[in-house]
Amino acid sequence: MRILITGSNGLLGQKLVKLCEKNQLTYLATSKGENRNPNCPLQKYVSMDITNPLEINKIFDSFYPTHLIHTAAITNVDYCEINPQECIESNVTASHYLFETCKRFHTHFNLLSTDFVFDGKNGPYKEEDEVNPLSVYAQSKVSAENLVLQSSYTNWAITRTIIVYGQAFNYSRSNIVLWVYNSLKNQKTINVVNDQYRMPTWAEDLAWACLELAKKSSKGIFHVSGEEFLSMYELAVKIAQFYHLDLNLLKECDSKSLNQPALRPPKTGFILDKIKKEIAYKPTPLKDTLGMFNFEKY
């Protein structure tokens, strides 16, 4: 196996690098710009602009990957709604370039996708359920999926996931645990919606699943998430309680009151039977993952 990782500076990308290092797998980590992950050796990193097919071809020619795990994307839902062309270029056009290159090199292509492909009316969802995107971001992911689904090339997987959380080095994006912890730790009141239900995903679990799917060259769509089905407010309460933070700083609200540019599906969640059967996936309980955070290290 020779694994090419896109988005290696991101949360999932860093966890993939960590697992590849631990298991002594041959890999090449890529992101746009410099390597921001101190756990990724410089000789195993190269800058790659996924919107530039010439750069992609050059790296494939030199590394010749057997597997590509495509984590790079613009995932800020409201940013995508305001900047649709940039979203399409990064999430759809770049995926097209990567997939076409994988076809030429006979590389297994794993596209990371999202629960937001669904409208949230009938969750939790199984892999075969009909998609119905509500936002520019969600539509970009559906479009990227369709590039793969409508191709005659069959050496691919689509890994959909939900609210990935964890810690990473030099990582500018926050996630639900970091946002709640840092806000309440600094005595800041936050509004948390009570009408959006999710199954949050520990980044290490998702990285493990991606590598196991690569090892088997698994084909098809797979749903990978945690098992606990919670409203965002319920999740915030659990985080606050675990770290003994002030619950009075959490203010319950509904989605409409936030006036966010992009619509969110109310209730998603996944049925995990397929991924459990494919790779014996067993997600780590939320409480256990919260005990693994190291707020001094990152």
matplotlib code that plots the C-alpha trace (Angstrom):
import matplotlib.pyplot as plt

x = [0.0, 1.1, -1.4, -1.8, -3.6, -5.1, -5.8, -3.1, -2.9, -6.5, -8.0, -8.7, -5.5, -3.3, -5.0, -4.4, -0.7, -0.4, -1.9, 0.3, 3.4, 2.3, 1.6, 4.7, 2.6, 4.0, 2.2, 2.6, 0.9, -0.3, -2.0, -1.7, 1.3, 3.7, 3.5, 1.8, 1.8, 5.0, 4.2, 4.5, 8.1, 9.1, 10.3, 6.8, 5.0, 4.6, 2.5, -0.3, -3.0, -5.9, -7.4, -4.3, -4.4, -0.7, 0.4, -1.8, -0.3, 3.2, 2.7, 1.0, 3.8, 6.5, 4.6, 2.4, -0.3, -2.3, -4.8, -6.0, -7.9, -9.4, -10.1, -9.4, -12.5, -14.0, -16.4, -17.5, -21.2, -21.9, -18.7, -19.7, -23.2, -21.6, -18.8, -20.4, -17.9, -14.9, -16.8, -17.5, -13.9, -12.5, -15.1, -16.3, -13.8, -10.8, -12.5, -13.0, -9.3, -8.3, -10.7, -9.8, -6.1, -6.9, -8.6, -5.5, -3.3, -5.8, -5.7, -8.4, -10.2, -11.9, -14.0, -14.9, -18.5, -21.1, -24.5, -25.5, -26.2, -29.6, -32.4, -32.7, -36.4, -35.9, -32.7, -30.8, -29.9, -28.6, -26.2, -29.0, -31.3, -32.0, -30.0, -31.6, -29.0, -30.2, -27.2, -24.4, -21.9, -24.3, -24.9, -21.1, -20.7, -23.6, -22.0, -18.6, -20.3, -22.1, -18.8, -17.9, -21.3, -21.9, -18.5, -17.7, -14.6, -15.5, -12.3, -13.7, -15.4, -17.4, -17.1, -19.8, -19.4, -20.9, -19.4, -15.8, -14.2, -10.8, -7.5, -4.8, -1.6, -1.7, -5.3, -7.4, -10.8, -12.7, -15.1, -17.9, -15.8, -13.2, -15.8, -17.8, -14.8, -12.9, -16.0, -17.2, -13.6, -13.4, -16.8, -18.4, -22.1, -22.9, -26.2, -26.6, -29.4, -31.8, -33.4, -30.5, -29.6, -26.4, -24.1, -20.7, -17.6, -14.2, -11.5, -9.3, -12.2, -12.8, -9.1, -9.0, -12.0, -10.6, -7.4, -9.2, -11.3, -8.1, -6.5, -9.5, -9.9, -13.5, -16.0, -19.2, -20.7, -20.0, -21.5, -19.0, -19.9, -20.3, -23.3, -24.8, -27.7, -27.9, -29.2, -26.4, -27.6, -27.6, -24.0, -22.9, -24.3, -22.4, -19.2, -19.8, -20.6, -17.6, -15.2, -17.1, -17.9, -20.7, -23.9, -25.5, -23.4, -25.2, -28.2, -30.7, -32.1, -33.6, -32.0, -34.0, -32.9, -29.3, -30.1, -27.3, -26.8, -27.0, -29.8, -28.9, -30.7, -32.7, -32.0, -29.4, -27.5, -26.4, -27.3, -23.8, -24.6, -22.7, -19.4, -19.5, -19.9, -17.2, -14.4, -15.7, -16.1, -16.7, -16.9, -15.4, -18.0, -18.2, -17.3, -14.1, -13.1, -13.5, -11.1, -8.4, -8.3, -5.0, -5.6, -2.0, -0.4, -2.2]
y = [0.0, 3.5, 6.0, 9.6, 11.8, 15.2, 17.8, 16.4, 19.6, 19.2, 17.3, 14.1, 14.4, 14.7, 11.6, 9.6, 10.6, 9.6, 6.1, 5.7, 6.5, 4.1, 1.3, 2.0, 2.4, 4.0, 7.3, 10.8, 13.7, 16.7, 20.0, 23.5, 25.3, 24.3, 21.2, 22.4, 19.0, 18.4, 14.7, 14.4, 14.0, 16.7, 14.0, 12.5, 15.8, 17.8, 20.8, 20.1, 22.5, 20.1, 22.6, 22.4, 19.2, 19.7, 19.5, 16.5, 14.7, 15.5, 14.0, 10.9, 10.4, 10.6, 8.7, 6.4, 5.8, 2.7, 4.5, 8.1, 9.3, 12.6, 14.6, 18.1, 20.4, 23.6, 22.5, 25.8, 25.6, 29.3, 30.3, 28.0, 29.6, 33.0, 31.9, 29.3, 29.4, 28.9, 26.0, 24.3, 24.7, 23.2, 20.5, 19.5, 20.5, 19.4, 16.1, 15.6, 16.2, 13.8, 11.1, 11.3, 10.9, 7.9, 6.3, 6.7, 5.2, 2.5, 4.1, 3.3, 6.6, 7.3, 10.5, 12.0, 13.2, 14.3, 13.7, 17.1, 15.3, 14.5, 16.9, 15.6, 14.7, 10.9, 10.3, 8.3, 7.3, 4.2, 4.4, 3.7, 6.5, 9.3, 12.5, 15.9, 18.7, 22.0, 24.2, 25.0, 23.0, 20.0, 20.2, 20.4, 17.1, 15.5, 16.7, 15.2, 11.9, 11.9, 12.2, 8.8, 7.2, 7.9, 6.6, 3.2, 3.1, 1.0, 1.2, 3.8, 4.3, 7.2, 7.7, 9.9, 11.3, 13.6, 16.5, 15.3, 16.5, 16.2, 18.1, 18.9, 20.9, 24.5, 24.0, 27.1, 25.5, 24.8, 21.9, 21.4, 20.2, 22.9, 25.6, 24.6, 24.0, 27.2, 29.4, 28.2, 28.1, 31.8, 32.5, 33.3, 32.7, 30.7, 29.9, 26.2, 24.9, 22.3, 21.4, 19.9, 16.2, 14.6, 11.6, 13.3, 11.4, 11.1, 11.9, 9.0, 6.6, 8.1, 7.9, 4.2, 3.5, 5.2, 3.2, -0.1, 0.6, 1.3, -1.9, -3.9, -1.6, -1.6, -0.4, 1.5, 4.1, 3.8, 5.7, 6.3, 8.2, 7.9, 6.0, 8.6, 10.5, 13.9, 17.4, 20.0, 21.4, 18.0, 17.5, 20.8, 20.0, 16.6, 18.4, 21.1, 18.5, 16.3, 19.3, 20.7, 24.0, 26.4, 25.1, 28.5, 29.8, 27.5, 29.1, 26.9, 28.3, 27.1, 27.2, 30.1, 32.5, 32.3, 33.6, 31.6, 31.9, 28.2, 25.8, 22.7, 19.4, 19.0, 15.3, 13.3, 10.4, 7.2, 3.5, 1.9, -1.7, -1.7, -0.3, -2.5, -5.6, -4.3, -3.6, -4.4, -0.7, 0.1, 3.8, 5.1, 6.4, 10.2, 10.2, 8.2, 10.6, 13.6, 12.1, 11.9, 15.7, 17.4, 21.2, 21.9, 20.0, 21.7]
z = [0.0, -0.8, 0.6, -0.6, 1.9, 1.0, 3.7, 5.9, 8.0, 9.0, 11.9, 10.1, 8.0, 11.1, 12.7, 9.5, 9.5, 13.1, 12.4, 9.3, 11.4, 14.1, 11.7, 9.6, 6.4, 3.3, 2.8, 1.4, 3.2, 1.2, 1.9, 0.3, 1.7, 4.4, 6.7, 10.0, 11.6, 13.8, 13.9, 10.1, 9.0, 6.4, 3.9, 3.9, 3.1, -0.1, -0.8, -3.3, -4.6, -5.3, -7.7, -9.9, -12.1, -13.1, -9.5, -8.9, -11.9, -10.9, -7.4, -8.7, -11.2, -8.4, -5.6, -7.6, -4.8, -4.6, -2.3, -2.0, 1.1, 0.1, 3.2, 1.8, 1.5, 2.5, 5.3, 6.8, 5.8, 6.0, 4.2, 1.4, 1.2, 0.8, -1.5, -3.7, -6.6, -4.2, -2.6, -5.9, -7.0, -3.8, -3.2, -6.6, -9.3, -7.2, -6.5, -10.2, -10.9, -8.2, -9.2, -12.9, -11.9, -9.7, -12.7, -14.8, -12.1, -11.0, -7.5, -4.9, -4.2, -0.9, -0.8, 2.6, 2.6, 5.1, 6.7, 5.2, 1.9, 3.6, 4.5, 8.1, 7.9, 8.3, 10.2, 11.2, 7.7, 5.9, 2.9, 0.3, 1.5, -1.0, -0.7, -0.6, 0.1, 1.8, 1.3, -1.1, 0.9, 1.0, -2.7, -3.4, -1.5, -3.4, -6.7, -5.7, -4.8, -8.1, -9.9, -8.4, -8.4, -12.1, -13.2, -14.8, -12.6, -9.5, -7.4, -4.9, -1.5, -0.2, 3.6, 5.0, 8.5, 11.1, 13.2, 13.5, 16.8, 18.4, 18.6, 16.1, 15.8, 14.4, 13.4, 12.9, 12.7, 16.0, 16.6, 19.1, 22.0, 21.7, 21.1, 24.2, 26.4, 25.5, 25.6, 29.1, 30.4, 29.5, 31.1, 27.8, 27.3, 24.1, 22.3, 21.3, 19.2, 20.6, 17.3, 15.4, 16.2, 15.3, 16.1, 16.7, 15.4, 17.2, 14.7, 15.7, 15.0, 11.6, 10.7, 11.8, 9.7, 6.6, 6.9, 7.4, 4.3, 2.4, 3.6, 2.2, -0.8, 0.2, -2.4, -2.0, 0.4, 4.1, 7.1, 9.9, 13.0, 16.8, 18.2, 20.5, 19.0, 20.7, 20.1, 19.9, 23.2, 24.9, 23.5, 24.9, 28.3, 28.4, 27.5, 30.2, 32.8, 32.0, 32.5, 35.4, 33.6, 34.3, 32.7, 33.2, 30.4, 27.9, 26.4, 24.6, 21.3, 18.0, 14.6, 13.3, 16.0, 14.8, 11.3, 9.8, 6.0, 5.3, 6.2, 8.4, 8.4, 11.7, 12.4, 10.7, 12.3, 10.7, 10.8, 11.3, 10.4, 7.1, 8.4, 11.5, 9.2, 6.8, 9.2, 12.7, 13.5, 17.1, 17.9, 21.1, 23.6, 23.9, 27.6, 26.9, 24.1, 26.3, 28.7, 26.0, 25.3, 26.3, 26.4, 27.4, 24.5, 21.6]

ax = plt.figure().add_subplot(projection="3d")
ax.plot(x, y, z, "-o")
ax.set_aspect("equal")
plt.show()
